[in-house]
Amino acid sequence: MDNDSYLLLLLSDGNLPTGSFVSSSGLESYFKHGFPAIERISLSDPSASQAPASIVGFIRDSLAAYARLALPFASDAHNTMENAVEKGKDATIAGLQALDRHYEAMSLNHITRRASKAQGVALLTLFSKGFSRPTWLDAFNPSQMDAIGSRRKEEAKQRLSETVVDAYKLMIRKGEAPGHLPICWGVLSAALSLSTGRSKQLFLFLYARSLLSAAIRLNAIGPYAAQQLLLHVIRQMVDEEASNCSHLTSLPSEGPPFEEDWSRLESSSTPATTWPLGEILAARHDLQHSRIFNS
Amino acid sequence: MSKSTLVPARNAIHGTGRAKLVGFGTTASFAELSYTYPLKLLSPRQTTATNIERLAILYNLSYGGGLIGGDQLALTLELGSDVKLLFLTQGSTKIFPSRARPRLATGRAEVGDTRQRLSATIGSGACLVMLPDPVTPFSHSSYSQVQIFRLAAPTKDTAGGSIVLLDWFTSGRMSRGEEWQFDRYRSANEIWIGNERVASDVLLLEQPPSSSSVDETAKKINRLRDSLAPYACYATLLLFGPATHALSKEFAQRYDGLSQMQRKVPEDLIWSYSPLEYKTSINNGKRNSGQKETGVGAIVRVAAKDTESVRQWLRESLRAGLEAQIGRNAYSKAFV
């Protein structure tokens, strides 16, 4: 099995301790505020009951917004991490930190920030505890001497990734970097040598799936119906958003950030917020009299 | 269904403006105030006696007739230390469609876009209060606005700069049943404190790309409305700097007192408040001290079914906090 396929199996495991099960990304608040009552004309299907239409509507808007804002940061972080061998540890960490702080400045919502940071750190912990190469393995398995050259190179890359992740975790703990989910996802996927394309698709798929899991826990949809949506509806959405947003980047083309660089902010390839209503509902999460999720 | 829109019969223009406000004694005056058509800046003399020192009001009157596709306006504001500026418009900013329709599919800023740029520097202890009327993007218009605010960082001896920034828009000419029919609306606000970017608020609303088939058009328009319904007016308020702390605190207290029960249908007006923590380098005279200080700004978002409700909500919510800053007389000129 090739690396990408095997990693997809590993990373799409719903039991991975990524902390996403406590997050509904605003869905709980959306229900609490009575939004399923709002008819969605563009999704109207006389045969469908209200619940799936409102859930599909929420997922479509929420996923589109997440793809537009977070995906470019995930792919920039992935690329930064992929270049770690050439650029070195310090430059890589500085690059990640800049992305992380930029993302923080763009995600202007305390609930979303809180959830994103919790899940980001969980991903890095998952990497160092769950995906790092056990040291005993080298002594235990010295047989494959034939491929020793390429294996050494792989091991060096793996060790560098582990060093970067450990150093970055320390920075997060010291409050020097926020540790947001998209940045940590990019770090993780690149450290595992997942390709950029797959990393982006999986990032969006996992987001959409976690919304569906939240919908199940909120009793808004059954587990079978959720699987149905995942296969027949969410798939196109993920593909569409991955391709719509694939050209986006948070990095300025060039030039110092200090000059009034209008093109940087006018460029349509910059990340953006596209669902202001979603922002309001997500930010109102903690106001709910009773709630089961953290966001 | 298609209604013809009367577009002002003129060619697209590039206009620029500059205003520099400095304090002297108890007054603030414009050391520079210049503009080229169609930008027009006007500073009314304050007739009523006011106990607010170093305050000026500036109206941006350029938008009276509305902006058309291809118009480009660039405005530079400079606030010296310890001055206050209330920045207002007169009436909503109407965005007409460009007569040569921009291509939808590329999504890039086209020649036909209406563009506005604002660059503002805010000195130590100074405060810029921007309370414009909302932007109203007409059917098939394409609008892009970029505003960059550079606030002086606090030092050991001086306070930092402050900003109260209101940015809001409506779904279109609701009276004509024109809702969410613009091609593209984009508004970017970036706030820097010293050399730290503390907020980068980029809002982008556009009709989804994809097939250009005519049958799809109705569906596409519905999609933008679907995701923003039942509201037709959205406002964002950004608060940073020491002059905004009391106002932020007031919002926080009010917000924390809310408790949301299960609703059957959404409320007519909804709002949210988020404190925004940031870190800035302390400039304590020593170079590269590397010290970071945590500060807190805030963002308030409001949405309602009609513009008037948002205006009224803003007027009442900001009253106490802003009257303390700019006085009752100046504040009465906002949200009229």
Chai-1 contact restraints between the chains, C-beta under 6 A:
chainA,res_idxA,chainB,res_idxB,connection_type,confidence,min_distance_angstrom,max_distance_angstrom,comment,restraint_id
A,K32,B,Q260,contact,1.0,0.0,6.0,A-B,restraint_1
A,K32,B,Q262,contact,1.0,0.0,6.0,A-B,restraint_2
A,H33,B,R263,contact,1.0,0.0,6.0,A-B,restraint_3
A,H33,B,P266,contact,1.0,0.0,6.0,A-B,restraint_4
A,G34,B,R263,contact,1.0,0.0,6.0,A-B,restraint_5
A,G34,B,K264,contact,1.0,0.0,6.0,A-B,restraint_6
A,G34,B,V265,contact,1.0,0.0,6.0,A-B,restraint_7
A,G34,B,P266,contact,1.0,0.0,6.0,A-B,restraint_8
A,F35,B,P266,contact,1.0,0.0,6.0,A-B,restraint_9
A,A37,B,V265,contact,1.0,0.0,6.0,A-B,restraint_10
A,I38,B,A229,contact,1.0,0.0,6.0,A-B,restraint_11
A,I38,B,P230,contact,1.0,0.0,6.0,A-B,restraint_12
A,R40,B,D226,contact,1.0,0.0,6.0,A-B,restraint_13
A,I41,B,N222,contact,1.0,0.0,6.0,A-B,restraint_14
A,I41,B,D226,contact,1.0,0.0,6.0,A-B,restraint_15
A,S42,B,K219,contact,1.0,0.0,6.0,A-B,restraint_16
A,S42,B,N222,contact,1.0,0.0,6.0,A-B,restraint_17
A,S42,B,R223,contact,1.0,0.0,6.0,A-B,restraint_18
A,S42,B,D226,contact,1.0,0.0,6.0,A-B,restraint_19
A,D61,B,S227,contact,1.0,0.0,6.0,A-B,restraint_20
A,A105,B,R197,contact,1.0,0.0,6.0,A-B,restraint_21
A,A105,B,A199,contact,1.0,0.0,6.0,A-B,restraint_22
A,A105,B,S200,contact,1.0,0.0,6.0,A-B,restraint_23
A,M106,B,S200,contact,1.0,0.0,6.0,A-B,restraint_24
A,L108,B,D201,contact,1.0,0.0,6.0,A-B,restraint_25
A,L108,B,I299,contact,1.0,0.0,6.0,A-B,restraint_26
A,N109,B,S274,contact,1.0,0.0,6.0,A-B,restraint_27
A,H110,B,S274,contact,1.0,0.0,6.0,A-B,restraint_28
A,H110,B,P275,contact,1.0,0.0,6.0,A-B,restraint_29
A,E260,B,S119,contact,1.0,0.0,6.0,A-B,restraint_30
A,W262,B,R117,contact,1.0,0.0,6.0,A-B,restraint_31
A,W262,B,V146,contact,1.0,0.0,6.0,A-B,restraint_32
A,L265,B,V146,contact,1.0,0.0,6.0,A-B,restraint_33
A,L265,B,A188,contact,1.0,0.0,6.0,A-B,restraint_34
A,E266,B,A109,contact,1.0,0.0,6.0,A-B,restraint_35
A,E266,B,S144,contact,1.0,0.0,6.0,A-B,restraint_36
A,E266,B,V146,contact,1.0,0.0,6.0,A-B,restraint_37
A,S268,B,G107,contact,1.0,0.0,6.0,A-B,restraint_38
A,S268,B,R108,contact,1.0,0.0,6.0,A-B,restraint_39
A,A272,B,V202,contact,1.0,0.0,6.0,A-B,restraint_40
A,A272,B,L204,contact,1.0,0.0,6.0,A-B,restraint_41
A,T273,B,L203,contact,1.0,0.0,6.0,A-B,restraint_42
A,T274,B,L204,contact,1.0,0.0,6.0,A-B,restraint_43
A,P276,B,Y234,contact,1.0,0.0,6.0,A-B,restraint_44
A,L277,B,L228,contact,1.0,0.0,6.0,A-B,restraint_45
A,I280,B,I270,contact,1.0,0.0,6.0,A-B,restraint_46
A,I280,B,S272,contact,1.0,0.0,6.0,A-B,restraint_47
A,I280,B,R301,contact,1.0,0.0,6.0,A-B,restraint_48
A,A283,B,S272,contact,1.0,0.0,6.0,A-B,restraint_49
A,A283,B,S274,contact,1.0,0.0,6.0,A-B,restraint_50
A,R284,B,S272,contact,1.0,0.0,6.0,A-B,restraint_51
A,L287,B,L258,contact,1.0,0.0,6.0,A-B,restraint_52
A,L287,B,Q260,contact,1.0,0.0,6.0,A-B,restraint_53
A,Q288,B,Q260,contact,1.0,0.0,6.0,A-B,restraint_54
A,H289,B,S259,contact,1.0,0.0,6.0,A-B,restraint_55
A,H289,B,M261,contact,1.0,0.0,6.0,A-B,restraint_56
